[in-house]
Amino acid sequence: MSIVLNERECAIEALQKCVLDTKPLETLGRVAKYYRAEGYKKAEIHSMLESFMLKCDPTINIVKWQDAIDRQIKDADKFPLIELDGIPITQAELDVCNSLPSKQMKRLMFTLICLAKFCNAVSAKNNNWVNRPDKEIFKMANVVTPIKRQSLMLNDLREAGLIRFSRKVDNININVLCIDNIGDPVLVITDYRNLGYQYMKYCGEPYFECASCGIVIKRTGKNHKYCSDCAADIHRQKARDNFKNRAQYTK
């Protein structure tokens, strides 16, 4: 599941806009947790989720979604609503990243630190573990490299004493050994998209936040203001507006 620091805000926004987004199961899960946190009973939540889905898409076959709705309601009891303002990163943690030999290694280590501290914030018993697949970790770190190279990079971090792996053969979790819970924060993470690029932006590299959605991307031009997705949406909206204006002018 995608990392959202404030699931309450996310759920309320989805309910207000009646949008399931591109990952409907994640949206359903957050809305279910929101209703559960508000004190609604399971039968009430089931009915409310059905109503929400039909508002989002009146043509939806709600019968086919019954099992999915039941799973999200069940999970809402296991996993409480996440409500965090941000994840603090200290200078000592950034120093660890800065000490590594390549930009890819720095971005990877920064991402692992951010993920471990998020998991700690969600669960007091986490103890600096990261429970995300390697593929997802490297994507969040903005590191594109073959799987073999990924394994070598993680092994380099292990040999450097910065991480360790679970002793269980079938457990792919990573324990981050350089977490600093004492130092004052010098950076606060509020968005878990493109963590690797956020590290580069903090280091003064040419990265910036999209003026529309806030995701951090690399600057490719002087007037670069939007990410590709938002730029496409803005272009389509301008095209629609121009069409309407021309239609009104010709009447």
Secondary structure, DSSP 8 states (H G I E B T S, - for coil): ----SBHHHHHHHHHHHT---S-HHHHHHHHHHHHHHTT--HHHHHHHHHHHHHHH-TT--GGGGHHHHHHHHHHHHHS---B-S-EEEEHHHHHHHHTSSSHHHHHHHHHHHHHHHHHHHH-TT--SEE-S-HHHHHHHTT----HHHHHHHHHHHHHTTSEEE-SSTT---EEES---SSS-EEEEE---SSHHHHHHHHTT-SEEE-TTT--EEE--STT--S-HHHHHHHHHHHHHHHHHHHHHHH-
